[in-house]
Amino acid sequence: MRQDLNGELSRMIWAGWCAFNSIKDVLKGKIDKTTRKNIFNSAVLPAMLYGSETWALTKREEQRLLVAERAIERAMLGISLLDRIPNEIIRERSSVKDIVVESRHNKMRWVGHTARLTDNRWTAIIAEWYPREQKRPPGRPPRRWEDDIVKRFRRTWRRKARVREEWQTCCDRRSLNDS
């Protein structure tokens, strides 16, 4: 039961580039920064983050998403790698949302939804399911969907997530930035 997100991440990065290329005339045109940011956040980011609620990203995969987002930002701003402009300045100029923070936010929002389900829907059942009969492979265990949630909230995350207001304050985008 090997989890490998490389194929899915490649498709999502490709989808982000397709979304960007379909509107690049608008994004590279002479529109103000706020409009450009809003178009990027509403067209390109959702294409790249489709299904991110179910991802168990490693640091390497998060870095891969960030690199792709930076490349699209540079293309949007007309900046080349040869210009040697630091990433912080590129982010300041584009002021778009951070893709990793948005991915974490989407996942935490989905965790809250599944924890609050009261009937026997398959989403709630599968979120709590552990395959007991399957033997784990030797070596480092693969990253599981729940691992970063448990790391952040310990084992009390289900109880916290059932109270919507408490969960929303725990999963604020600013607090997810440092995870």
ABEGO torsion letter per residue (X at the ends): XBBBAAAAAAAAAAAAAAAAAAAAAAAABBBBAAAAAAAAAAAAAAAAABGAAABBBBAAAAAAAAAAAAAAAAAAAGBBAAAGBBAAAAAAAAGBBBAAAAAAAAAAAAAAAAAABABBBAAAAAAABBBAABBBBBEBBBBBAAAAAAAAAEAAAAAAAABAAAAAAAABAAAAAAX
